[in-house]
Amino acid sequence: MVTGAAGGIGKALAQRFHAAGATVVVADLDGDGATATAAGLLDARPASALGIHADVGTEAGNVTLIEMAETRFGPIDLFFANAGVGIGTDLDTSEAVWDTAFNVNTHAHRWAAKHLVPGWVARGEGYFCSTASAAGLLSQIGSAPYSMTKHAAVSFAEWLSITYGDRGIKVSCLCPQGVNTNMLNAGDALGMPSNNVVRASGRVLEPAEVAEVVLAAIAAEQFLILPHPEVLTFLQRKTGDYDRWLSGMRRLQARMQGN
Ligand SMILES: NC(=O)c1ccc[n+]([C@@H]2O[C@H](COP(=O)([O-])OP(=O)(O)OC[C@H]3O[C@@H](n4cnc5c(N)ncnc54)[C@H](O)[C@@H]3O)[C@@H](O)[C@H]2O)c1
């Protein structure tokens, strides 16, 4: 199962898992996009994919999605909570935007896990992957909601691994920097300052490159998936000297604002 798979990273993940032999359920708020992704997979191999319109920003949406997938194909082996929203900026961000950011970027992972993990524990296996972001390890200059919700997503994945890792549940958390998708390109169109930071921080990868790294990391059962390896260096600098890292981030922010 891959959520947020109408396009971008999710679509590339669905295509890569399918090419590796998996039967794939493609879910997205954009139901037509999900159906189109699934149709492409079905062309390659009949009865090996299903596209579902789903809103993972509610618990009921996750429950319905899981039930539809399991009715069609049986128990889910691997669930990739990838759907996300890059919305919100500063302290003036509306409550509605905060709620959507938390529901889709964070609570969706918890709701899916709540309805998957008991069955996985009973079976003795299951794999939960989530897409957070490098912003969940470092921070997102220009967006408090994105920083907070992605940190929370990393934290939930850590907790899941700690709590269930000895009971057959595998967990991985994908934390990319810039990837060439609608989310990044829409941010450019809106002139989001956070986008300048993303583009200045490293190479913008293609979704297919990210999917390749993910497949290898899952085969190795590696928790943290970093398609931009330099993120590990940034993280080590942060934890090695927090105050120095914060003043560096303030300087980067000033540069991005042309100060
Ligand atoms: N593109 C980047 O630079 C980048 C970097 C780091 C992390 N990410 C994360 O990668 C993930 C995928 O994003 P992307 O870059 O491929 O962008 P994208 O916009 O192409 O994909 C996000 C998908 O999530 C879907 N979605 C949004 N709300 C939903 C909901 N309530 N229910 C179901 N689906 C919903 C959207 O319809 C969209 O298809 C996100 O979690 C994003 O935060 C992206």
Ligand as a Chemical Component Dictionary entry (heavy atoms), coordinates in Angstrom:
data_LIG
# 
_chem_comp.id                   LIG 
_chem_comp.type                 NON-POLYMER 
_chem_comp.pdbx_formal_charge   0 
_chem_comp.three_letter_code    LIG 
# 
loop_
_chem_comp_atom.comp_id 
_chem_comp_atom.atom_id 
_chem_comp_atom.alt_atom_id 
_chem_comp_atom.type_symbol 
_chem_comp_atom.charge 
_chem_comp_atom.model_Cartn_x 
_chem_comp_atom.model_Cartn_y 
_chem_comp_atom.model_Cartn_z 
_chem_comp_atom.pdbx_ordinal 
LIG N1  N1  N 0  9.021  16.994 -2.820 1  
LIG C1  C1  C 0  9.882  17.225 -1.844 2  
LIG O1  O1  O 0  10.837 18.016 -1.998 3  
LIG C2  C2  C 0  9.731  16.498 -0.517 4  
LIG C3  C3  C 0  10.814 16.530 0.381  5  
LIG C4  C4  C 0  10.681 15.863 1.594  6  
LIG C5  C5  C 0  9.522  15.170 1.897  7  
LIG N2  N2  N 1  8.483  15.172 0.996  8  
LIG C6  C6  C 0  7.278  14.422 1.370  9  
LIG O2  O2  O 0  7.041  13.435 0.374  10 
LIG C7  C7  C 0  5.675  13.038 0.423  11 
LIG C8  C8  C 0  5.132  12.981 -0.980 12 
LIG O3  O3  O 0  5.080  14.296 -1.514 13 
LIG P1  P1  P 0  5.527  14.652 -3.008 14 
LIG O4  O4  O 0  6.722  15.495 -2.918 15 
LIG O5  O5  O -1 5.547  13.436 -3.843 16 
LIG O6  O6  O 0  4.363  15.650 -3.447 17 
LIG P2  P2  P 0  2.991  15.390 -4.207 18 
LIG O7  O7  O 0  2.194  16.617 -3.974 19 
LIG O8  O8  O 0  3.253  14.950 -5.596 20 
LIG O9  O9  O 0  2.354  14.129 -3.446 21 
LIG C9  C9  C 0  1.587  14.236 -2.273 22 
LIG C10 C10 C 0  0.323  13.437 -2.498 23 
LIG O10 O10 O 0  -0.401 13.349 -1.274 24 
LIG C11 C11 C 0  -1.767 13.413 -1.607 25 
LIG N3  N3  N 0  -2.564 13.800 -0.446 26 
LIG C12 C12 C 0  -2.587 15.001 0.179  27 
LIG N4  N4  N 0  -3.495 14.978 1.168  28 
LIG C13 C13 C 0  -4.044 13.741 1.181  29 
LIG C14 C14 C 0  -5.036 13.106 1.972  30 
LIG N5  N5  N 0  -5.681 13.768 2.950  31 
LIG N6  N6  N 0  -5.345 11.814 1.699  32 
LIG C15 C15 C 0  -4.736 11.147 0.692  33 
LIG N7  N7  N 0  -3.794 11.697 -0.094 34 
LIG C16 C16 C 0  -3.458 12.982 0.152  35 
LIG C17 C17 C 0  -1.830 14.458 -2.713 36 
LIG O11 O11 O 0  -3.050 14.394 -3.453 37 
LIG C18 C18 C 0  -0.606 14.116 -3.528 38 
LIG O12 O12 O 0  -0.887 13.222 -4.591 39 
LIG C19 C19 C 0  4.980  14.046 1.340  40 
LIG O13 O13 O 0  4.779  13.470 2.609  41 
LIG C20 C20 C 0  5.981  15.193 1.417  42 
LIG O14 O14 O 0  5.830  15.954 2.584  43 
LIG C21 C21 C 0  8.566  15.810 -0.204 44 
# 
loop_
_chem_comp_bond.comp_id 
_chem_comp_bond.atom_id_1 
_chem_comp_bond.atom_id_2 
_chem_comp_bond.value_order 
_chem_comp_bond.pdbx_ordinal 
LIG N1  C1  SING 1  
LIG C1  O1  DOUB 2  
LIG C1  C2  SING 3  
LIG C2  C3  SING 4  
LIG C2  C21 DOUB 5  
LIG C3  C4  DOUB 6  
LIG C4  C5  SING 7  
LIG C5  N2  DOUB 8  
LIG N2  C6  SING 9  
LIG N2  C21 SING 10 
LIG C6  O2  SING 11 
LIG C6  C20 SING 12 
LIG O2  C7  SING 13 
LIG C7  C8  SING 14 
LIG C7  C19 SING 15 
LIG C8  O3  SING 16 
LIG O3  P1  SING 17 
LIG P1  O4  DOUB 18 
LIG P1  O5  SING 19 
LIG P1  O6  SING 20 
LIG O6  P2  SING 21 
LIG P2  O7  DOUB 22 
LIG P2  O8  SING 23 
LIG P2  O9  SING 24 
LIG O9  C9  SING 25 
LIG C9  C10 SING 26 
LIG C10 O10 SING 27 
LIG C10 C18 SING 28 
LIG O10 C11 SING 29 
LIG C11 N3  SING 30 
LIG C11 C17 SING 31 
LIG N3  C12 SING 32 
LIG N3  C16 SING 33 
LIG C12 N4  DOUB 34 
LIG N4  C13 SING 35 
LIG C13 C14 SING 36 
LIG C13 C16 DOUB 37 
LIG C14 N5  SING 38 
LIG C14 N6  DOUB 39 
LIG N6  C15 SING 40 
LIG C15 N7  DOUB 41 
LIG N7  C16 SING 42 
LIG C17 O11 SING 43 
LIG C17 C18 SING 44 
LIG C18 O12 SING 45 
LIG C19 O13 SING 46 
LIG C19 C20 SING 47 
LIG C20 O14 SING 48 
# 
